[in-house]
Amino acid sequence: MSRENILIKTSWISTIGNAILSASKIIIGLFTGSLAVIGDGIDSATDVLISIVMIFTARVMNRPPSKKYVFGYEKAEGIATKILSLVIFYAGMQMLVSSIQNIFCDEMKEIPSAIAIYVTIFSIIGKLLLASYQYKQGKKIDSSMLTANAINMRNDVIISAGVLLGLLFTFLLKLPILDSITGLIISLFIIKSSIGIFMDSNVELMDGVKDVNVYNKIFEAVEKVPGASNPHRVRSRMIGNRYIITLDIEVNPHITITQAHEIAGAVEKSIEDSVDNVYDILVHVEPAGECQTDEKFGVNKGMV
């Protein structure tokens, strides 16, 4: 199964599963009067929206390169991840405001119905299964979008566990305000999660790499090639889950252009064998001893 098909299939399973969980929690939350359960349901509703965005993004990513986007459309995954983080942040803020208003409301609060406990247990089990499946598929195809959503759903399990704990204390202590306080804590957790996903998605959009150890692998790969020396000004960035690598090397200035080209080709092959998920490699050849010292960009050996 192709990467696109895995993304779409996983997203559809997530959409259907979260839709069932969201509808059950919102309906039961309204019926029982539990703000925490309603908030948990709203959080699951954002997961439905996230999954729909993921399905659309998977189709965009599979488009072939064009004159306008010569590297293809795989960075759509990073843009989608950024959008998802904002959706999650909005849901968290909405829940935060509602919880604060409910805490300071003068109206008499009622203890939620016991059925809220059962729907929350159902939610925990369902979310655990969805998060586990999504994380496994995300790692399988090295998708930041699937992995981020899996982490988001793992957070949902913690949220639902917090809702369950709050409900239990509400029933045991007969203090309905605990339900609102639980909702407040959950909203803060959602906001924190959204900020983490937002910051993580910055790496790809700013042409960075999440694992800087990739530079050590590149240097080691160049050292294996006879005739290639002083790898410098190494630059690596990511498109989707794959690396675009650019670097300069030095060769004997007295060899032929054909020989230098063969060395550059051997460097590319060595890097491809050492680094997983390479999209493209560009090797610039320089005469030995004529390396510029005022180069602004890139990584040199010893910097990592």
Secondary structure, 3 states (H helix, E strand, C coil): CCHHHHHHHHHHHHHHHHHHHHHHHHHHHHHHCCHHHHHHHHHHHHHHHHHHHHHHHHHHHCCCCCCCCCCCCCCHHHHHHHHHHHHHHHHHHHHHHHHHHHHCCCCCCCCCCCHHHHHHHHHHHHHHHHHHHHHHHHHHHCCHHHHHHHHHHHHHHHHHHHHHHHHHHHHHHCCCHHHHHHHHHHHHHHHHHHHHHHHHHHHHHCCCCCCCCHHHHHHHHHHCCCCCEEEEEEEEEEECCEEEEEEEEEECCCCCHHHHHHHHHHHHHHHHHHCCCEEEEEEEEEECCCCCCCCCCCECCCCC
